[in-house]
Amino acid sequence: MRAGLGWGFIAGALLTGSVAAQTVSKPMAPAAAPGATTLPAGSAIAILAGGCFWCIEADMEKLPGVLSAESGYINGKVDRPTYKQVSAGGTGHTEAIRVVFDPARITYERILEHFWRNIDPTVKDAQFCDVGNQYRSGIYFIDAAQQKAAEASRDALLSSKKFPRIHTEIAPAGTFWVAEEYHQDYYKKNPIRYQFYRSGCGRDARLADLWGKPTN
């Protein structure tokens, strides 16, 4: 994290409403077991990491054909991690989202296209103002078809010469641990606090520098 009151610290403070309140924290319940959400018939999933899961969840839920997005933690070495543990950076997890989508309405490839345009692939172990391995960007595939699509999307971006190097990892999806309930749809439940965090983190300004103004 950044020194002083970095935005990662502020994000935690926003959960309680003030920076002062963050100094007195209640014990956090373990994250829900993976697979707790029943998937609609005929739906598919994509697991993505793009820094703060509040933000990438909001970005992905805008897409037509996306049924829902759920915040959580993936590819770490601790079972049932809590937000406090992951934020400390010692579990190996990254903040991620599990996107449930209707493949009859939107393709996995289209989801990846939208994902790339909502992250900064040029940095390692960070996204925007959030610094640490727990904020690394990634695409976590669940089968060979997703792996092929993910690698093809990365290779196409590299071939475009837009960026000299891409640090977004592409790896098999391990256990996805659903984050605590207060993180789910944070942008809907706490729109003012969410926008304060997102703006202060410089996310949209950096995305505009990288990709230009959004077209969707």
DAJOGI-V354468 format. One record per run of one state. SS is the DSSP state (H for helix, E for strand, C for the rest). FROM is the first residue (numbers start at 0). LEN is the number of residues. If there is no record, write none. Layout:
BEGIN
SS/FROM/LEN + SS/FROM/LEN
END
This chain:
BEGIN
C/0/6 + H/6/8 + C/14/5 + H/19/4 + C/23/8 + E/31/1 + C/32/10 + E/42/8 + C/50/2 + H/52/9 + C/61/4 + E/65/9 + C/74/8 + H/82/6 + C/88/5 + E/93/9 + C/102/5 + H/107/9 + C/116/9 + E/125/2 + C/127/2 + E/129/2 + C/131/1 + H/132/3 + C/135/1 + E/136/5 + C/141/2 + H/143/16 + C/159/9 + E/168/4 + C/172/3 + E/175/3 + C/178/2 + H/180/3 + C/183/2 + H/185/4 + C/189/1 + H/190/11 + C/201/1 + H/202/9 + C/211/5
END
